[in-house]
Amino acid sequence: MTSDTKKPSGGQIGNTNQQVRGAFAAMLRRKVTQNPKKLEAIVDNLLTLAEAGESWAVRELSDRLDGKAISAVEMSGPDGNPIEVEQAGTFAKELMAVLLSKRQKESGN
């Protein structure tokens, strides 16, 4: 990858979504900084909607105050069977041997 094709953080080359989100967030921060009363009005409205029982507003408040709930991800092999890791030990030993050999060559031993 050359210096003119740097991978944007959090995405693939050519994906400008992060840049757009960054620009939007920067503009939003600037507007809120310029007029904090607007943000206060939005927060007041969100609280009112949550008090009225709007589930999305309650969820939004909960996510902001407590953090989003952790979601579990289950991984399995073909047909839902366990993932086979029989070769993991052999792979780890081979990898360690290669890394040790490389280190020894670099240190001149």
Secondary structure, 3 states (H helix, E strand, C coil): CCHHHCCCCCCCCCCCHHHHHHHHHHHHHHHHHHCHHHHHHHHHHHHHHHHCCCHHHHHHHHHHHHCCCCCCCCCCCHHHCCCCCCCHHHHHHHHHHHHHHHHHHHHCC
